[in-house]
Amino acid sequence: MTEHKISVKLSYRSAQPQDIEFLLNLRKLSMNDHLNKAGFDTSDQYHLSRIHESFGDSLIIEVNGNAVGLLKLARFSDRLHIRQFQILPKFHNKGIGAKVLNSVKNKANSLKLPITLNVLFDNPARSLYLRHGFEVIGQTEFEFQMRYQNA
């Protein structure tokens, strides 16, 4: 499959209560297949619980002014942690995920902090993380634990 990059003006804004419907649709479209393979619940109730979890860390990813994804980023004293990172499937393989990760890496580098995240075993996003210098440092029953250590 050939990747088609699009010209993007990437921006972020804090998620608001009126974004819940978008976030629910985003989770269903981007996560249901991976969650089903791992044996997780894919009910609206489950998705809404994950959306509301650490909602204050939620950033809506916008491309050219349109909402295309979510970055839920937590800052701890010893690291940045990507809690959730989802992009609408129709925007996959267009360079958006790479741009988002580069912005998180730039922030981590400026703070002199590593980045951690967890990714489900069967989620193809793992290859994106590996390409961006993340390493698998462990695993749970369902997911890989990954880390990016800045230079």
N, C-alpha and C positions, 0 to 999 in steps of 0.2 A: 504494500500500500504506500503510495506516495504522500508525503506530508505536504499540505498546502498552507504556507504561512500567510497570514493576513496582516495588513497594516493595522496596528492597534495603538490606541491611546489608552493605556491601562491606568485605572484609578481605583481607589478604595474608599468606601464610606462605612461608617458604623451601621450595623444592622439596626432596624427599628421594628417595633411591633407590626407595622403594616407590611413588613417583608416576610412574615411567617408563611403565607401562602406560596410565595416564590421559593422559599427555603424547603418547604415540604415537597413541592414538585421537583426541585433540584435533587433532594435526597433520594426520592423514588427513582428518578431517571438515572442518576449516577451511581447509586449504591445497591438497589434491590438485587441485581444479578449476583453481585459479590456476597451480599449478606445471605441470600438463599443458599449459595454454594457452601457457606460456612455454617449453615443451620440456624441463623439468627432470625428473629421476628422481623417481619417487614410491614407490620400494621402501621396505620397512621399514628396510633398512640405511641408506639415505639419511636417512630421518626420524630414526633413532636417532643418526646422526652429528650432526645439527643439534640434537637434544635435549641431547646430551652436550657440545656446544660451549658453553663459558662457562657450564656448569651452575650454578656458584656465583652467577651473576647472576639465576637463575630464581626468580620468585615465582609461587606458585599464587594465582590470583584466586578468592576465595570469595564467594558471595552467600548470605546467610542460612546460613552454615556449610557450603555445598556447593561443591565445586570446579567452576568453570565456565570457567576460562581460564588463560592464562599471560601474564605480563609479564616479559620478560627485559630488565632495565635495567642498563646499564653507566654508571659514573661515571668520567669522564676529567677532567683538570685544567681543560679548556676547554669541557666540555659534558657533558650527559647524553645517552646514546644508547639509543634503544629498539631492541634487537637483534631481539626477536621480541615480537609481541603478537597473541594469538589468543584468541578466545572461541568456545565451542561454538555452532554455527549456531542451535540452538533458543533461544539467548539473544540473538541478534542483534536489533537494532532495539527494544531495551527500555531503552535509556539506560545500559547498563552500560559500554560503550566510552567514552561521554562522561564518566562518573564516573571511570573509570580515567585517562583523559587529563587531566582536571582535577586529579587527585591528583598526577600527574607534573608538570604545569605548576606547581602550588603548590610542589612540592619544588624545581623548577628556579628559580622566582622567589625562593625563600628563599635559595638558593645563588648567586643572580645569574648563572645559567648558561643558555645556550640548550639546546634539545633538537634532536637530529637523529634521522632514521630513513630507512630505504629501504623502498619499497613497489613490488611488481610492477605493471607497467603496467595490467594488467586487473583488479587487485584493487579492488573497490568501497570498501575501507577508505580509499582516498585521499580520497574525498569527506568522510569523517569528519574526517580530518586537516585538510583545507582549511577546514571549518567551524570548526575549533578554532584557526585562525590560523597553521597551518603553510603555508609557501611552498615551491614547487618551486625548488631552487637548482641542480639539475643532473640528469643521468641517466646510467645505464650502458646496456649493451646490453639489459638486462632490466627495469630498475626506475628509478623516480624517486628522487632524493635530496631529502629535505625537511628544513626547519628551522623551528623555532619560536623566535622571539627574544622574551624577556620584556620587559615594559614598562620 
